[in-house]
Amino acid sequence: MQCLFVGAGDVASQYAAGLTASPVDVVGVCDLDRARAERLAEQVGAVAYTDLTTALAETTAVAVVNLTDHQAHADVTEQSLRAGYHVHSEKPLAVDAWRARNLLALASDRGLALGCAPTNHRSVAQRQAAGVLADGRTGTIREGYAHAHVGRVTEWHDDPEAFLAVGPLYDGAVYPLTLLVAWFGPVETVRTADARSPWPDRAEDDPERASHVTATLSFAGPTVQLTASFYAPHRSREFYGLELHGDDGSLYLDDAGALTATDDSVQYGGLGRSYTSMPPQTPDRERRHLAGVERLARHRHRERPPLADARRSAHVVAVCTAIERAAASGGPVTVEDCGATAVDPVPPVVRPPSPLSEGTVQPGDGRAALRLPSIGFGCSRYRDGEYVDRTDSIARALDAGYRLLDSAELYGNEYRIGDLLASPGTPDRERLFLIGKVWNTNHEHVAAACRGSLSELGIDAFDCYTLHWPTAWKHRGPLDRLAEKPVAEQERLTFPERDGEPATVDVSLTETWRRMESLVDEGLTRTLGLCNVSVEQLDAVCEGARVPPALVQVESHPYRPRSELVAECHDRGIRVVAHSPLSAPGLLEEPVLAAVGDDHDLSPAQVTLAWQITRGVVPIPASNDPEHVVANAAAAGRRLPPDAITRIEALADAEFGR
């Protein structure tokens, strides 16, 4: 799409930086400052203009990207729309509600697309925060605190006059307001507001509008206290921080307007627990300035060109106007009275964690297309040679954003996990992927074992129920609530012996698999899987399976990558899960892992996990250390380049590579 840039200041350079990899083609640059227009035009290979009327008449562009300051913004948008151009507005539509409403009406009447920044609700950290709201973690949100501490523009901007003329509401508060409106719908009432103008006596330039504004806003759901300031430094503890409190937990977003996401951008605090960072679990961590323009380009040919962002912007402008009126009058102000445009909440844009693309896998399907999180969390109690309680670490893992839990009846703590899943502040069931495992002693009692595990977990069905090991042992009784039993009794039930060797029974792998298949028929699990199998054993099961395995879980790490098995699974459309991905002796002291980590700002453990994820394997690390739980989760958002993969694969032991 050919565009005309109007305004060639600092933000225009940020837009221009992404043009190389964009379908947007800038054919003209217009700015009142000729030198500035020519400089940017030369950079992007466009024609320079100093007069907008001339530029609109002569350019071959079909859309205007309005990059002017606040005062000129509405005039440029109106002139461009009247000339028949689609418009993307970098600033809020206007600095008063009636003007914003009229621009929206003009675009609608003429059938033109009108996009408007900020579009921060589509950025990575904000989408992740929306996911926390969507998965039921917080419960009903009732209170919130939003900050927009833009800081002393006279100290960090070369041309602060434009900012001082509009005040911190229209320049800064629009970021948290846009996000809140996208999540919760329109602001109904400004309950209270106060506007003041604290400013240093030494300053040469004074704000034309209040420099520090506070307001209490009522949405259909929560009530939010907003602070917008040019006086509070932008390097204060809260810059664009947003904190929301619900019945079951709290959500913190450190920068409501950020285009990038860090490991600490989003934090969740369960009721009575401290905040835990939720690192992004996708590698796409940055939204480019051009994204809004590209979105307009994709949708401008619709019968009804997109106006959703502009409607939201018009509403946000009306909220700012209502705050100013409430500050002046001392009483509540209804936003509708300020020309608010109707706006609906945008459904939170989240990566669906639902385990299956098409629900339950049907018998006879050749492939079971599991959609798994990039990383999972292992729930085994056996750590460093002894049994330990994992309740707190599993709760911490859920807080950190893990959505795949690997459980098993052998672990003996399914009922404790069930208590967690039933407690306030836990993700909704459909947002989790739960793996269960039938132990070796229950190959002849698969259905009873599965029902027992489901009962202890308090769920109706597993996402994947797996065979823990392919070898059948003698049954010694049910394995419910093992963690409550003495260790000797746990060992007697789970590791039966005969003459010092495991007491086996004559039950074939294919016979056990037929029992497993009946679980799908009964709706006790959506898919089936195998654990700790060889390529030959996998082939044997697949050859006669009515319900093919959807998942294979094996020990895998750089010393033992299981490359042949992984390739076989991927060829069959089977997902691979790696247990014990960090536990091989000496692995994390490998110089190669440290060197790759130095190159990519990762720890050796994170390198190891990112290696698995890059090759399409889902690792399930387990840790009781809260810092390690979060650090391991952060690896889910990283991918390694081919040269790093090659260096790591050189660690493989040829004997165990399969």
FENCOR-V827520 format. One record per run of one state. SS is the DSSP state (a for helix, b for strand, c for the rest). FROM is the first residue (numbers start at 1). TO is the last residue. If there is no record, write none. Layout:
# FENCOR-V827520
ss=SS from=FROM to=TO
ss=SS from=FROM to=TO
This chain:
# FENCOR-V827520
ss=c from=1 to=1
ss=b from=2 to=6
ss=c from=7 to=9
ss=a from=10 to=16
ss=c from=17 to=18
ss=a from=19 to=21
ss=c from=22 to=24
ss=b from=25 to=30
ss=c from=31 to=33
ss=a from=34 to=44
ss=c from=45 to=46
ss=b from=47 to=49
ss=c from=50 to=51
ss=a from=52 to=58
ss=c from=59 to=62
ss=b from=63 to=66
ss=c from=67 to=69
ss=a from=70 to=82
ss=c from=83 to=85
ss=b from=86 to=89
ss=c from=90 to=96
ss=a from=97 to=110
ss=c from=111 to=113
ss=b from=114 to=116
ss=c from=117 to=119
ss=a from=120 to=122
ss=c from=123 to=123
ss=a from=124 to=134
ss=c from=135 to=140
ss=b from=141 to=149
ss=c from=150 to=152
ss=a from=153 to=156
ss=c from=157 to=160
ss=a from=161 to=184
ss=c from=185 to=186
ss=b from=187 to=196
ss=c from=197 to=211
ss=b from=212 to=219
ss=c from=220 to=222
ss=b from=223 to=229
ss=c from=230 to=239
ss=b from=240 to=240
ss=c from=241 to=241
ss=b from=242 to=246
ss=c from=247 to=248
ss=b from=249 to=253
ss=c from=254 to=254
ss=b from=255 to=255
ss=c from=256 to=259
ss=b from=260 to=260
ss=c from=261 to=265
ss=b from=266 to=270
ss=c from=271 to=275
ss=b from=276 to=277
ss=c from=278 to=285
ss=b from=286 to=286
ss=c from=287 to=290
ss=a from=291 to=299
ss=c from=300 to=307
ss=a from=308 to=329
ss=c from=330 to=332
ss=b from=333 to=334
ss=a from=335 to=338
ss=c from=339 to=355
ss=b from=356 to=356
ss=c from=357 to=369
ss=b from=370 to=370
ss=c from=371 to=374
ss=b from=375 to=375
ss=c from=376 to=376
ss=b from=377 to=378
ss=c from=379 to=381
ss=b from=382 to=383
ss=c from=384 to=385
ss=b from=386 to=387
ss=c from=388 to=390
ss=a from=391 to=400
ss=c from=401 to=403
ss=b from=404 to=406
ss=c from=407 to=408
ss=a from=409 to=411
ss=c from=412 to=413
ss=a from=414 to=422
ss=c from=423 to=428
ss=a from=429 to=431
ss=c from=432 to=432
ss=b from=433 to=438
ss=c from=439 to=439
ss=a from=440 to=442
ss=c from=443 to=445
ss=a from=446 to=457
ss=c from=458 to=461
ss=b from=462 to=462
ss=c from=463 to=463
ss=b from=464 to=467
ss=c from=468 to=472
ss=b from=473 to=473
ss=c from=474 to=481
ss=a from=482 to=484
ss=c from=485 to=486
ss=a from=487 to=494
ss=c from=495 to=496
ss=b from=497 to=498
ss=c from=499 to=500
ss=b from=501 to=502
ss=c from=503 to=503
ss=b from=504 to=504
ss=c from=505 to=508
ss=a from=509 to=521
ss=c from=522 to=524
ss=b from=525 to=525
ss=c from=526 to=527
ss=b from=528 to=531
ss=c from=532 to=534
ss=a from=535 to=544
ss=c from=545 to=550
ss=b from=551 to=555
ss=c from=556 to=556
ss=b from=557 to=557
ss=c from=558 to=559
ss=b from=560 to=560
ss=c from=561 to=562
ss=a from=563 to=572
ss=c from=573 to=574
ss=b from=575 to=579
ss=c from=580 to=586
ss=a from=587 to=589
ss=c from=590 to=590
ss=a from=591 to=600
ss=c from=601 to=603
ss=a from=604 to=614
ss=c from=615 to=616
ss=b from=617 to=619
ss=c from=620 to=625
ss=a from=626 to=637
ss=c from=638 to=641
ss=a from=642 to=649
ss=c from=650 to=658
